[in-house]
């Protein structure tokens, strides 16, 4: 029977159409971010490329050359700090916890696993009110450290469960051979298992970073003077759609660059184990 390339071409076209569908809103935001105001608010037609590009929207939102209300440089810096800090803190706690749940036998291990799973299922809004009260009493409300701790606490169950699945995929014979050669449990973790699951660590870090970068509800209730990007965007969304588009486009770039830098590890980590199914 002769080989027909038609199914392959149809699959490629479907993939391109799907990517285009998801990328179009980002393209539209980017296009509006360099439009002058009269092109954005055209009433009777949609302006595609028939305009003179301008970077005034970026000068106002990022350069501070306009009203202080729209300047978002501090919001971007605070969000980078919070997202990076929450990601590092989550990984520092999740890695040893996932290693223990996967490879170490101890009393009530199953109960501990179910406890982590319960917190993964629990929605963050369920603990938001007592968290606000606790933060107010402890002096952590409206602080960057407080938001970092909150984001890390929300990310931790997810990170533990995800990293545990990667540790589960490492052959036990590798650790047993190292133990026979005299390696301690800490040495097995730092020198053998952690390098073997670096793709999983990268995938977990990216997902935790994106959650913290885009999280809105906790940032809204736990801060008042500190404006993270989701909060700043909600305030800028008025009739100034050019400023909103510029800030939205700029807010995508750090997360996009982070994903781009670790894309090889991310793809490998998220697809690990599929071939075994």
ABEGO torsion letter per residue (X at the ends): XBBBAAAAAAAAAAAAAAAAAAAAAAAAAAAAAABBAAAAABAABBBAABBBBBAAAAAAAAAGABBAAABAAAAAAAAAAAAAAAAAAAAAAAAAAAAAAAABBBBGAAAAAAAAAAAAABBAAAAAAAAAAAAAAAGABGBAAAAAAAAAAAAAAAAAAAAAAAAAABBAAAAAAAAAAGBBAAAAAAAAAAAAAAAAAAAAAAAAAAAAAABAAAAAAABAABBBAAAAAAAABBABAAAAAAAAAAAAAAAAAAAAAAAAAAAAAAABGAAAX
